[in-house]
């Protein structure tokens, strides 16, 4: 199970940190990710991290501004978002899947979203 939190309303240029509590066993076999869905748009990948070796991937438009990290002991995944822009406004979701499987497959676990609103 996944539980995301930390959304809110901020101004452009501000920072926000999202958190996702992870439960389950054998997490080292999994990759954790953050996705977002803006109003009227499809859900898109934002960032992911391997629970095993912390290898990360980012959406081009957020690389250098967002940082995904994890805390094994606390079973938490974070998304530090800096220099936020109005176009980052969206509902953000955390998700998990076994390493090697597609994020588009049915074996993806989704958490509830948290709304991030960035005003100009």
C-alpha positions in Angstrom: 0.0 0.0 0.0 1.1 3.5 -0.7 0.0 6.7 1.0 1.1 10.1 -0.4 1.1 13.4 1.4 2.6 16.8 1.4 0.7 18.6 -1.4 -0.4 22.2 -1.1 -0.6 25.6 -2.7 2.7 27.5 -3.3 4.0 30.4 -5.4 6.2 29.9 -8.4 9.8 29.5 -7.4 8.8 27.9 -4.0 9.7 24.4 -2.9 7.5 21.5 -1.7 8.4 18.0 -0.5 6.0 15.1 -1.1 6.2 12.0 1.0 4.9 8.4 0.3 4.7 5.8 3.0 5.4 2.3 1.6 4.3 -1.0 3.1 5.1 -4.5 2.0 7.9 -7.0 2.0 10.8 -7.6 -0.4 10.9 -4.0 -1.4 14.4 -4.4 -2.9 12.7 -6.0 -5.9 10.6 -2.9 -6.5 10.9 0.5 -8.1 9.0 3.4 -6.6 7.7 6.3 -8.8 5.9 9.6 -8.8 3.4 10.5 -11.5 1.2 13.5 -11.9 -2.0 14.4 -13.7 -2.8 18.0 -14.6 -6.4 19.1 -15.3 -7.5 17.9 -18.7 -4.3 16.0 -19.3 -3.2 12.4 -19.1 -1.2 11.1 -16.2 2.6 11.4 -16.8 5.7 9.9 -15.3 7.7 12.3 -13.1 10.5 10.3 -11.4 11.3 6.9 -10.2 13.9 5.2 -7.9 15.0 1.7 -7.4 14.6 0.4 -3.8 17.6 -1.8 -4.4 20.3 0.6 -5.6 18.6 4.0 -5.7 19.0 4.3 -9.5 16.8 7.2 -10.6 15.0 8.4 -13.7 13.3 11.8 -14.3 11.0 13.5 -16.7 13.1 15.9 -18.7 11.2 19.0 -17.6 11.7 18.3 -13.9 15.3 17.1 -14.0 17.5 19.5 -12.0 14.5 20.8 -10.1 13.0 17.7 -8.5 14.8 15.0 -6.5 13.4 11.6 -5.7 14.9 9.8 -2.7 14.0 6.9 -0.3 14.5 6.0 3.3 14.8 2.2 3.7 14.4 2.2 7.4 11.3 4.4 7.5 10.0 2.9 4.3 9.4 6.3 2.8 9.8 7.7 -0.7 10.2 11.5 -1.1 9.9 13.9 -4.0 11.7 17.2 -3.3 10.4 19.8 -5.7 12.3 23.1 -6.0 11.8 26.1 -8.2 8.2 25.1 -8.8 6.4 26.4 -11.9 2.7 26.9 -12.6 2.9 24.0 -15.1 3.8 21.7 -12.3 0.3 22.1 -11.0 -1.2 18.6 -10.8 -2.4 15.8 -8.6 0.7 13.8 -7.7 0.6 10.0 -7.2 3.2 7.6 -5.9 3.3 4.1 -7.4 5.3 1.0 -7.1 6.1 -2.0 -9.4 8.5 -4.8 -9.6 11.7 -3.8 -11.3 11.7 -4.7 -15.0 7.9 -4.5 -15.4 6.2 -1.6 -17.3 4.5 1.3 -15.5 1.7 0.8 -18.1 1.0 -2.7 -16.9 -1.6 -4.0 -14.5 0.9 -5.0 -11.9 1.4 -1.4 -10.7 0.2 -0.3 -7.2 -1.1 3.2 -7.0 -1.5 5.4 -4.0 -4.0 8.2 -3.5 -3.0 11.5 -5.0 -2.0 14.7 -3.4 -2.8 18.0 -5.0 0.0 20.5 -5.8 -1.0 24.0 -7.0 1.6 26.5 -8.1 0.4 30.0 -8.7 2.4 32.6 -10.8 
